[in-house]
Amino acid sequence: MASSSTPEPTRVFVTGLGMISPAGAGVAPFWDDLCAGRQRFEELPPLYPGMKTGILGGRVPRSAYEEALARAGAETRATPRAASVFAEYAALEALQDAGLHPGDAALRDAVVCVGSSDGQADALEDLVAGRRDVKETGGFSSYSISEGVARAVGSRGQVFTAQSTCASANVALSCALELLRSGAADTAIVGGCDPYSEKNIIGFTTLQAIGPAPCRPFAGNRRFVTPSEGAGVLVLQTERALRPGTRPYAEVLATAVSNDAGHPTAPDRDGVAACHRRALDEAGLGPEDIDVIFAHGTGSRANDAIEGGIFAEHYPKAAVTAIKGTIGHLMGGAGAAGSVAACLTLRHRLVPPTPIEASEVELDINLVTGTPRALPELRHVQSNAFGFGGNNAIAIFRSAE
């Protein structure tokens, strides 16, 4: 008699990581800055008469941008747009880290899915401001970001761009995971990116959400978000695609995606809590099984109060950290930065700190501050990403060892 039990889902592993951020080009400087709690924020120029001065943001250093541009595909080099430059660099670094190369047989049918909130914002803003002619922009389609990554890695498989505000990268990860588990492919190049966007800066200024003090997640005196830019990319491979000697960073255990649509900007506690429960259900875990949480942790009053309240109530033992205090808010790429950091935490058994003092923590949560925290028995790491419009997306990673 045939068994009626549900078959185990295909196991999917992270085998390569790529990153470009205000820390510079590469995963190594990103991880170094996170562990040191080193901020590289700079004062952003006013964008209109009367705009407040002294607003802080995170920018990819010019030298890192030039390094990324030199590695990007020919079409991107011909008409550079920051999102494409960032995404292609991070994808190629992740590919090399996974022991693959552009055009590798394993990549012919690879899924490519990149999340972005603002897409090719700089090209459109240059056109509007008269800094570039329309023929010089390279176009404004956000799909072109993922299309460029597919060309750069040599994939002819399915290509997507996910746009779910600041949850975009985790939504992209969820889409790629479903496709790999469905058998559509055995390899995926997945991540998120966003460029510096004048529209964003003006919008956040209108909301009085950015200012001269850096992001201070979960601190009692938190006040501002710190906008940033960059890209993070992960190479995902099914268990059957792993080559001999491959040492994965982590297993992608589960993802959960939801949308509350309750308010344009304010998070909904019930919706955020429901997304947490769904992620745990998908992973077959309880909240007590989560060892580390990379919080969305924007440093805003509302987000941190809701997210921190859920941690205090349901995850009292989990070590919590919020990397936006160090690297800034990469918008659509924020979830990718969190996922890259989660995988590095599993590899090194080390949780980078939130750059505030322990005495400043407002809520009763197990926030990592000061120096990195060693967790030798680390097994499960959760990465949160939430966005305007009620977008929620959570990923859970498991130790591959």
C-alpha beads as a LAMMPS data file, in Angstrom:
LAMMPS data file: protein, C-alpha beads

401 atoms
400 bonds

1 atom types
1 bond types

-500.0 500.0 xlo xhi
-500.0 500.0 ylo yhi
-500.0 500.0 zlo zhi

Masses

1 110.0

Atoms # bond

1 1 1 0.000 0.000 0.000
2 1 1 1.411 3.391 -1.015
3 1 1 2.287 5.826 1.732
4 1 1 0.037 8.859 2.001
5 1 1 2.639 10.904 3.885
6 1 1 3.702 14.223 2.389
7 1 1 7.172 14.009 0.816
8 1 1 9.928 16.049 2.388
9 1 1 10.554 19.320 0.494
10 1 1 13.691 19.608 -1.599
11 1 1 16.525 20.914 0.541
12 1 1 18.039 24.199 -0.668
13 1 1 21.405 25.551 0.432
14 1 1 23.265 28.863 0.223
15 1 1 26.611 28.218 -1.462
16 1 1 27.792 31.723 -2.364
17 1 1 27.489 35.298 -1.103
18 1 1 28.094 38.699 -2.700
19 1 1 27.766 42.203 -1.287
20 1 1 28.406 45.875 -2.036
21 1 1 27.540 48.499 0.556
22 1 1 28.821 51.656 2.253
23 1 1 31.498 49.384 3.728
24 1 1 32.879 48.893 0.207
25 1 1 32.892 46.259 -2.509
26 1 1 32.729 42.717 -1.176
27 1 1 31.430 40.534 1.610
28 1 1 34.620 40.873 3.691
29 1 1 34.418 44.643 4.391
30 1 1 30.675 44.324 5.013
31 1 1 31.210 41.657 7.685
32 1 1 34.142 43.558 9.200
33 1 1 32.035 46.707 9.607
34 1 1 29.123 44.759 11.100
35 1 1 31.332 43.058 13.682
36 1 1 33.038 46.343 14.569
37 1 1 29.767 48.313 14.633
38 1 1 31.544 50.739 12.301
39 1 1 29.324 53.380 10.667
40 1 1 30.342 55.145 7.465
41 1 1 27.418 57.535 7.161
42 1 1 27.886 60.890 5.488
43 1 1 25.976 64.142 5.193
44 1 1 23.642 64.170 2.189
45 1 1 23.365 67.338 0.072
46 1 1 20.064 69.277 0.249
47 1 1 17.895 68.496 -2.769
48 1 1 15.613 71.523 -2.783
49 1 1 15.555 75.039 -1.302
50 1 1 14.658 74.906 2.365
51 1 1 15.522 71.236 2.837
52 1 1 17.174 70.631 6.179
53 1 1 20.939 70.230 6.139
54 1 1 22.970 67.623 7.966
55 1 1 20.819 64.618 7.024
56 1 1 22.856 61.404 7.199
57 1 1 22.897 58.580 4.672
58 1 1 25.011 55.665 3.570
59 1 1 26.661 55.762 0.137
60 1 1 28.728 53.172 -1.688
61 1 1 32.274 54.649 -1.873
62 1 1 33.276 55.907 -5.293
63 1 1 36.205 53.469 -5.444
64 1 1 33.838 50.561 -4.740
65 1 1 31.420 51.785 -7.410
66 1 1 34.242 51.958 -9.968
67 1 1 35.367 48.442 -9.037
68 1 1 31.820 47.175 -9.466
69 1 1 31.372 48.997 -12.784
70 1 1 34.557 47.415 -14.146
71 1 1 33.112 43.940 -13.492
72 1 1 29.604 44.649 -14.790
73 1 1 28.406 43.484 -18.191
74 1 1 29.129 45.462 -21.352
75 1 1 25.571 46.817 -21.628
76 1 1 25.629 48.073 -18.057
77 1 1 29.039 49.666 -18.551
78 1 1 27.728 51.453 -21.651
79 1 1 24.778 53.029 -19.810
80 1 1 25.545 52.727 -16.088
81 1 1 22.638 52.623 -13.650
82 1 1 23.555 52.112 -10.024
83 1 1 21.105 49.291 -9.281
84 1 1 22.437 47.233 -12.186
85 1 1 26.061 47.993 -11.313
86 1 1 25.502 46.908 -7.701
87 1 1 23.459 43.798 -8.513
88 1 1 25.812 42.490 -11.188
89 1 1 28.867 42.971 -8.995
90 1 1 27.270 41.188 -6.042
91 1 1 26.045 38.363 -8.274
92 1 1 29.481 37.777 -9.761
93 1 1 31.111 37.803 -6.320
94 1 1 28.527 35.305 -5.057
95 1 1 29.111 33.124 -8.100
96 1 1 32.857 33.027 -7.528
97 1 1 32.292 32.309 -3.850
98 1 1 30.129 29.318 -4.817
99 1 1 32.896 27.928 -7.011
100 1 1 30.984 28.709 -10.217
101 1 1 31.786 30.910 -13.194
102 1 1 29.681 32.770 -15.783
103 1 1 28.429 30.314 -18.350
104 1 1 28.918 27.326 -16.043
105 1 1 26.673 24.391 -16.992
106 1 1 24.989 24.679 -13.583
107 1 1 23.818 28.180 -14.518
108 1 1 22.246 27.551 -17.933
109 1 1 18.743 27.185 -16.497
110 1 1 19.330 29.049 -13.242
111 1 1 16.533 31.136 -11.782
112 1 1 17.429 34.810 -11.387
113 1 1 15.286 36.853 -9.008
114 1 1 16.300 40.264 -7.674
115 1 1 14.234 42.392 -5.321
116 1 1 14.243 46.175 -5.605
117 1 1 12.077 48.973 -4.284
118 1 1 13.341 51.872 -6.387
119 1 1 14.719 50.032 -9.417
120 1 1 16.550 52.263 -11.861
121 1 1 15.695 55.409 -9.880
122 1 1 18.901 57.271 -10.681
123 1 1 18.306 57.017 -14.435
124 1 1 14.801 58.462 -14.162
125 1 1 15.898 61.187 -11.759
126 1 1 18.795 62.140 -14.055
127 1 1 16.347 62.490 -16.933
128 1 1 13.914 64.621 -14.926
129 1 1 16.730 66.847 -13.676
130 1 1 18.250 67.211 -17.160
131 1 1 21.483 65.469 -16.230
132 1 1 21.060 62.742 -18.850
133 1 1 19.361 62.508 -22.210
134 1 1 16.723 59.786 -22.487
135 1 1 18.954 57.871 -24.927
136 1 1 21.747 57.861 -22.355
137 1 1 19.698 56.525 -19.441
138 1 1 19.577 52.882 -20.448
139 1 1 15.865 52.791 -19.612
140 1 1 13.864 52.673 -16.413
141 1 1 12.464 49.132 -16.304
142 1 1 13.218 47.402 -13.008
143 1 1 13.152 44.090 -14.857
144 1 1 16.375 45.181 -16.563
145 1 1 18.211 44.707 -13.241
146 1 1 17.487 40.974 -13.128
147 1 1 17.901 40.697 -16.887
148 1 1 21.410 42.167 -16.572
149 1 1 22.298 39.748 -13.784
150 1 1 21.111 36.831 -15.924
151 1 1 23.338 37.990 -18.795
152 1 1 26.295 38.474 -16.456
153 1 1 26.067 34.957 -14.995
154 1 1 25.116 33.244 -18.254
155 1 1 21.618 32.060 -17.342
156 1 1 18.793 31.449 -19.807
157 1 1 16.372 30.376 -17.099
158 1 1 13.447 32.180 -15.517
159 1 1 14.106 35.821 -14.644
160 1 1 12.088 37.960 -12.216
161 1 1 12.251 41.281 -10.417
162 1 1 10.301 41.466 -7.162
163 1 1 9.077 44.862 -5.999
164 1 1 7.515 44.768 -2.534
165 1 1 8.990 47.948 -1.051
166 1 1 11.585 47.238 1.653
167 1 1 10.582 43.560 1.877
168 1 1 11.557 43.029 -1.779
169 1 1 14.722 40.978 -1.299
170 1 1 13.054 38.497 1.055
171 1 1 10.131 38.209 -1.360
172 1 1 12.656 37.429 -4.110
173 1 1 14.220 34.774 -1.869
174 1 1 10.798 33.233 -1.250
175 1 1 10.033 33.123 -4.999
176 1 1 13.372 31.477 -5.767
177 1 1 12.937 28.922 -2.983
178 1 1 9.525 27.897 -4.336
179 1 1 10.885 27.526 -7.862
180 1 1 13.805 25.360 -6.747
181 1 1 11.539 23.168 -4.654
182 1 1 9.138 22.819 -7.581
183 1 1 11.905 21.360 -9.747
184 1 1 12.006 24.303 -12.158
185 1 1 15.773 24.575 -11.637
186 1 1 18.551 23.446 -9.314
187 1 1 20.355 26.788 -8.970
188 1 1 19.153 30.332 -8.294
189 1 1 20.844 33.713 -8.155
190 1 1 18.747 35.739 -5.742
191 1 1 19.115 38.989 -3.841
192 1 1 18.154 42.619 -3.606
193 1 1 19.484 46.052 -4.482
194 1 1 18.626 49.714 -4.449
195 1 1 20.449 52.881 -5.479
196 1 1 20.543 56.254 -3.769
197 1 1 17.221 57.848 -4.689
198 1 1 16.476 61.563 -4.496
199 1 1 12.753 60.730 -4.494
200 1 1 13.268 58.594 -1.400
201 1 1 15.275 61.253 0.401
202 1 1 12.621 63.886 -0.293
203 1 1 9.838 61.516 0.760
204 1 1 11.512 60.549 4.030
205 1 1 12.267 64.211 4.697
206 1 1 8.567 65.017 4.261
207 1 1 7.756 62.286 6.781
208 1 1 10.473 63.722 9.085
209 1 1 11.892 60.198 9.238
210 1 1 15.531 61.074 8.428
211 1 1 17.832 63.586 10.039
212 1 1 21.250 64.456 11.465
213 1 1 21.429 61.551 13.952
214 1 1 22.209 58.001 12.785
215 1 1 19.793 55.094 12.991
216 1 1 19.670 53.713 16.557
217 1 1 17.542 50.545 16.477
218 1 1 15.691 49.688 19.711
219 1 1 17.247 52.573 21.653
220 1 1 14.963 54.608 23.885
221 1 1 16.045 57.801 22.115
222 1 1 15.765 56.413 18.581
223 1 1 14.460 58.929 16.085
224 1 1 15.643 58.511 12.498
225 1 1 16.042 56.019 9.674
226 1 1 19.363 56.233 7.819
227 1 1 18.853 55.640 4.058
228 1 1 21.559 53.677 2.301
229 1 1 22.348 51.863 -0.952
230 1 1 23.955 48.697 -2.268
231 1 1 23.176 45.076 -3.109
232 1 1 23.387 41.613 -1.640
233 1 1 23.157 38.349 -3.602
234 1 1 23.029 34.672 -2.624
235 1 1 23.603 31.584 -4.759
236 1 1 21.053 28.910 -3.871
237 1 1 21.459 25.269 -4.911
238 1 1 19.381 22.190 -4.297
239 1 1 20.968 19.296 -2.447
240 1 1 21.307 17.255 -5.653
241 1 1 23.181 20.128 -7.345
242 1 1 25.892 20.390 -4.683
243 1 1 29.304 19.481 -6.005
244 1 1 31.764 17.354 -4.030
245 1 1 33.610 19.443 -1.485
246 1 1 31.008 22.215 -1.415
247 1 1 30.633 23.748 2.033
248 1 1 27.295 25.596 2.173
249 1 1 26.855 28.586 4.432
250 1 1 23.350 27.569 5.435
251 1 1 20.176 25.777 4.454
252 1 1 17.189 27.942 3.520
253 1 1 14.620 26.323 5.762
254 1 1 11.528 28.472 5.191
255 1 1 10.167 31.810 4.045
256 1 1 6.878 33.592 4.731
257 1 1 5.401 36.519 2.809
258 1 1 2.266 38.530 3.588
259 1 1 0.667 41.897 2.999
260 1 1 -1.574 43.700 5.479
261 1 1 -2.482 46.661 3.238
262 1 1 -3.738 48.433 6.342
263 1 1 -1.764 51.677 6.134
264 1 1 0.561 53.290 3.572
265 1 1 3.506 53.596 5.978
266 1 1 2.692 52.314 9.484
267 1 1 3.278 48.621 10.303
268 1 1 0.389 46.506 11.618
269 1 1 1.283 44.483 14.720
270 1 1 -1.205 41.695 14.055
271 1 1 -0.001 41.320 10.482
272 1 1 3.664 41.323 11.459
273 1 1 2.993 38.775 14.215
274 1 1 1.036 36.569 11.787
275 1 1 3.994 36.571 9.372
276 1 1 6.260 35.414 12.218
277 1 1 3.878 32.555 13.016
278 1 1 3.651 31.517 9.385
279 1 1 7.442 31.472 8.995
280 1 1 7.767 29.239 12.044
281 1 1 4.984 26.954 10.810
282 1 1 6.655 26.641 7.406
283 1 1 9.937 25.765 9.124
284 1 1 8.301 23.313 11.537
285 1 1 9.756 25.243 14.470
286 1 1 8.616 27.037 17.592
287 1 1 9.863 30.491 18.630
288 1 1 12.089 28.826 21.235
289 1 1 14.025 27.170 18.373
290 1 1 15.188 30.483 16.907
291 1 1 18.683 31.290 18.181
292 1 1 19.267 34.620 16.409
293 1 1 17.021 37.214 14.770
294 1 1 18.260 39.839 12.342
295 1 1 15.542 42.399 13.007
296 1 1 14.199 44.743 10.366
297 1 1 15.157 47.350 12.979
298 1 1 14.853 50.608 11.078
299 1 1 15.309 52.817 14.146
300 1 1 11.863 54.364 13.729
301 1 1 9.569 54.685 16.734
302 1 1 6.721 52.578 15.312
303 1 1 8.635 49.763 13.612
304 1 1 10.926 49.008 16.524
305 1 1 8.113 49.148 19.090
306 1 1 6.031 46.596 17.181
307 1 1 8.877 44.303 16.185
308 1 1 10.550 44.535 19.579
309 1 1 7.263 43.850 21.346
310 1 1 6.877 40.610 19.378
311 1 1 10.429 39.598 20.296
312 1 1 9.849 40.333 23.983
313 1 1 6.614 38.338 24.057
314 1 1 7.476 35.359 21.882
315 1 1 11.287 35.199 21.452
316 1 1 12.729 36.121 24.886
317 1 1 15.774 33.853 24.466
318 1 1 16.706 34.712 20.874
319 1 1 19.732 36.948 20.399
320 1 1 18.504 39.983 18.430
321 1 1 20.603 42.309 16.310
322 1 1 19.834 45.147 13.887
323 1 1 22.448 45.880 11.243
324 1 1 20.812 49.053 9.871
325 1 1 22.471 50.876 12.744
326 1 1 25.786 50.052 11.090
327 1 1 25.144 49.769 7.377
328 1 1 21.988 51.884 6.980
329 1 1 18.714 50.936 5.342
330 1 1 19.306 49.455 1.878
331 1 1 15.566 49.729 1.121
332 1 1 14.718 46.941 -1.346
333 1 1 18.128 45.426 -0.671
334 1 1 17.699 45.399 3.115
335 1 1 16.515 41.793 3.261
336 1 1 19.461 40.700 1.130
337 1 1 21.904 42.392 3.512
338 1 1 20.152 40.621 6.378
339 1 1 20.291 37.254 4.619
340 1 1 23.984 37.632 3.787
341 1 1 24.668 38.579 7.418
342 1 1 22.558 35.635 8.661
343 1 1 24.593 33.205 6.564
344 1 1 27.873 34.707 7.779
345 1 1 26.629 34.413 11.357
346 1 1 25.966 30.712 10.802
347 1 1 29.393 30.241 9.226
348 1 1 31.333 32.080 11.951
349 1 1 29.005 31.301 14.907
350 1 1 29.188 35.000 15.705
351 1 1 26.405 37.594 16.018
352 1 1 27.390 41.177 15.098
353 1 1 26.226 43.880 17.521
354 1 1 23.652 46.635 17.227
355 1 1 25.661 49.875 17.614
356 1 1 23.979 51.232 20.748
357 1 1 24.832 50.884 24.439
358 1 1 23.175 48.111 26.447
359 1 1 21.835 50.730 28.871
360 1 1 19.950 52.404 26.008
361 1 1 17.846 49.390 25.011
362 1 1 14.211 50.366 25.514
363 1 1 12.502 46.975 25.377
364 1 1 13.053 43.753 27.295
365 1 1 14.778 41.958 24.417
366 1 1 18.047 40.058 24.196
367 1 1 19.748 42.668 22.002
368 1 1 23.396 42.093 21.104
369 1 1 25.388 45.272 21.788
370 1 1 29.007 46.251 22.282
371 1 1 30.958 43.378 20.745
372 1 1 30.028 40.346 18.639
373 1 1 28.476 37.483 20.592
374 1 1 29.833 33.962 20.077
375 1 1 27.190 31.211 19.847
376 1 1 28.994 27.904 19.260
377 1 1 25.768 25.850 19.235
378 1 1 23.968 28.147 16.814
379 1 1 21.398 26.355 14.658
380 1 1 18.553 28.604 13.424
381 1 1 18.752 32.239 12.286
382 1 1 15.767 34.357 11.244
383 1 1 15.965 37.444 9.023
384 1 1 13.102 39.966 8.946
385 1 1 12.191 42.503 6.261
386 1 1 9.108 44.713 6.308
387 1 1 8.027 47.568 4.072
388 1 1 5.544 50.328 3.414
389 1 1 2.108 49.197 2.341
390 1 1 2.074 46.377 4.889
391 1 1 4.638 44.188 3.136
392 1 1 6.093 41.506 5.417
393 1 1 8.688 38.880 4.509
394 1 1 10.673 36.606 6.826
395 1 1 13.345 34.008 6.038
396 1 1 14.661 31.278 8.355
397 1 1 18.070 29.694 7.806
398 1 1 19.437 26.515 9.397
399 1 1 23.011 25.515 10.016
400 1 1 24.301 23.324 7.217
401 1 1 26.794 21.615 9.502

Bonds

1 1 1 2
2 1 2 3
3 1 3 4
4 1 4 5
5 1 5 6
6 1 6 7
7 1 7 8
8 1 8 9
9 1 9 10
10 1 10 11
11 1 11 12
12 1 12 13
13 1 13 14
14 1 14 15
15 1 15 16
16 1 16 17
17 1 17 18
18 1 18 19
19 1 19 20
20 1 20 21
21 1 21 22
22 1 22 23
23 1 23 24
24 1 24 25
25 1 25 26
26 1 26 27
27 1 27 28
28 1 28 29
29 1 29 30
30 1 30 31
31 1 31 32
32 1 32 33
33 1 33 34
34 1 34 35
35 1 35 36
36 1 36 37
37 1 37 38
38 1 38 39
39 1 39 40
40 1 40 41
41 1 41 42
42 1 42 43
43 1 43 44
44 1 44 45
45 1 45 46
46 1 46 47
47 1 47 48
48 1 48 49
49 1 49 50
50 1 50 51
51 1 51 52
52 1 52 53
53 1 53 54
54 1 54 55
55 1 55 56
56 1 56 57
57 1 57 58
58 1 58 59
59 1 59 60
60 1 60 61
61 1 61 62
62 1 62 63
63 1 63 64
64 1 64 65
65 1 65 66
66 1 66 67
67 1 67 68
68 1 68 69
69 1 69 70
70 1 70 71
71 1 71 72
72 1 72 73
73 1 73 74
74 1 74 75
75 1 75 76
76 1 76 77
77 1 77 78
78 1 78 79
79 1 79 80
80 1 80 81
81 1 81 82
82 1 82 83
83 1 83 84
84 1 84 85
85 1 85 86
86 1 86 87
87 1 87 88
88 1 88 89
89 1 89 90
90 1 90 91
91 1 91 92
92 1 92 93
93 1 93 94
94 1 94 95
95 1 95 96
96 1 96 97
97 1 97 98
98 1 98 99
99 1 99 100
100 1 100 101
101 1 101 102
102 1 102 103
103 1 103 104
104 1 104 105
105 1 105 106
106 1 106 107
107 1 107 108
108 1 108 109
109 1 109 110
110 1 110 111
111 1 111 112
112 1 112 113
113 1 113 114
114 1 114 115
115 1 115 116
116 1 116 117
117 1 117 118
118 1 118 119
119 1 119 120
120 1 120 121
121 1 121 122
122 1 122 123
123 1 123 124
124 1 124 125
125 1 125 126
126 1 126 127
127 1 127 128
128 1 128 129
129 1 129 130
130 1 130 131
131 1 131 132
132 1 132 133
133 1 133 134
134 1 134 135
135 1 135 136
136 1 136 137
137 1 137 138
138 1 138 139
139 1 139 140
140 1 140 141
141 1 141 142
142 1 142 143
143 1 143 144
144 1 144 145
145 1 145 146
146 1 146 147
147 1 147 148
148 1 148 149
149 1 149 150
150 1 150 151
151 1 151 152
152 1 152 153
153 1 153 154
154 1 154 155
155 1 155 156
156 1 156 157
157 1 157 158
158 1 158 159
159 1 159 160
160 1 160 161
161 1 161 162
162 1 162 163
163 1 163 164
164 1 164 165
165 1 165 166
166 1 166 167
167 1 167 168
168 1 168 169
169 1 169 170
170 1 170 171
171 1 171 172
172 1 172 173
173 1 173 174
174 1 174 175
175 1 175 176
176 1 176 177
177 1 177 178
178 1 178 179
179 1 179 180
180 1 180 181
181 1 181 182
182 1 182 183
183 1 183 184
184 1 184 185
185 1 185 186
186 1 186 187
187 1 187 188
188 1 188 189
189 1 189 190
190 1 190 191
191 1 191 192
192 1 192 193
193 1 193 194
194 1 194 195
195 1 195 196
196 1 196 197
197 1 197 198
198 1 198 199
199 1 199 200
200 1 200 201
201 1 201 202
202 1 202 203
203 1 203 204
204 1 204 205
205 1 205 206
206 1 206 207
207 1 207 208
208 1 208 209
209 1 209 210
210 1 210 211
211 1 211 212
212 1 212 213
213 1 213 214
214 1 214 215
215 1 215 216
216 1 216 217
217 1 217 218
218 1 218 219
219 1 219 220
220 1 220 221
221 1 221 222
222 1 222 223
223 1 223 224
224 1 224 225
225 1 225 226
226 1 226 227
227 1 227 228
228 1 228 229
229 1 229 230
230 1 230 231
231 1 231 232
232 1 232 233
233 1 233 234
234 1 234 235
235 1 235 236
236 1 236 237
237 1 237 238
238 1 238 239
239 1 239 240
240 1 240 241
241 1 241 242
242 1 242 243
243 1 243 244
244 1 244 245
245 1 245 246
246 1 246 247
247 1 247 248
248 1 248 249
249 1 249 250
250 1 250 251
251 1 251 252
252 1 252 253
253 1 253 254
254 1 254 255
255 1 255 256
256 1 256 257
257 1 257 258
258 1 258 259
259 1 259 260
260 1 260 261
261 1 261 262
262 1 262 263
263 1 263 264
264 1 264 265
265 1 265 266
266 1 266 267
267 1 267 268
268 1 268 269
269 1 269 270
270 1 270 271
271 1 271 272
272 1 272 273
273 1 273 274
274 1 274 275
275 1 275 276
276 1 276 277
277 1 277 278
278 1 278 279
279 1 279 280
280 1 280 281
281 1 281 282
282 1 282 283
283 1 283 284
284 1 284 285
285 1 285 286
286 1 286 287
287 1 287 288
288 1 288 289
289 1 289 290
290 1 290 291
291 1 291 292
292 1 292 293
293 1 293 294
294 1 294 295
295 1 295 296
296 1 296 297
297 1 297 298
298 1 298 299
299 1 299 300
300 1 300 301
301 1 301 302
302 1 302 303
303 1 303 304
304 1 304 305
305 1 305 306
306 1 306 307
307 1 307 308
308 1 308 309
309 1 309 310
310 1 310 311
311 1 311 312
312 1 312 313
313 1 313 314
314 1 314 315
315 1 315 316
316 1 316 317
317 1 317 318
318 1 318 319
319 1 319 320
320 1 320 321
321 1 321 322
322 1 322 323
323 1 323 324
324 1 324 325
325 1 325 326
326 1 326 327
327 1 327 328
328 1 328 329
329 1 329 330
330 1 330 331
331 1 331 332
332 1 332 333
333 1 333 334
334 1 334 335
335 1 335 336
336 1 336 337
337 1 337 338
338 1 338 339
339 1 339 340
340 1 340 341
341 1 341 342
342 1 342 343
343 1 343 344
344 1 344 345
345 1 345 346
346 1 346 347
347 1 347 348
348 1 348 349
349 1 349 350
350 1 350 351
351 1 351 352
352 1 352 353
353 1 353 354
354 1 354 355
355 1 355 356
356 1 356 357
357 1 357 358
358 1 358 359
359 1 359 360
360 1 360 361
361 1 361 362
362 1 362 363
363 1 363 364
364 1 364 365
365 1 365 366
366 1 366 367
367 1 367 368
368 1 368 369
369 1 369 370
370 1 370 371
371 1 371 372
372 1 372 373
373 1 373 374
374 1 374 375
375 1 375 376
376 1 376 377
377 1 377 378
378 1 378 379
379 1 379 380
380 1 380 381
381 1 381 382
382 1 382 383
383 1 383 384
384 1 384 385
385 1 385 386
386 1 386 387
387 1 387 388
388 1 388 389
389 1 389 390
390 1 390 391
391 1 391 392
392 1 392 393
393 1 393 394
394 1 394 395
395 1 395 396
396 1 396 397
397 1 397 398
398 1 398 399
399 1 399 400
400 1 400 401
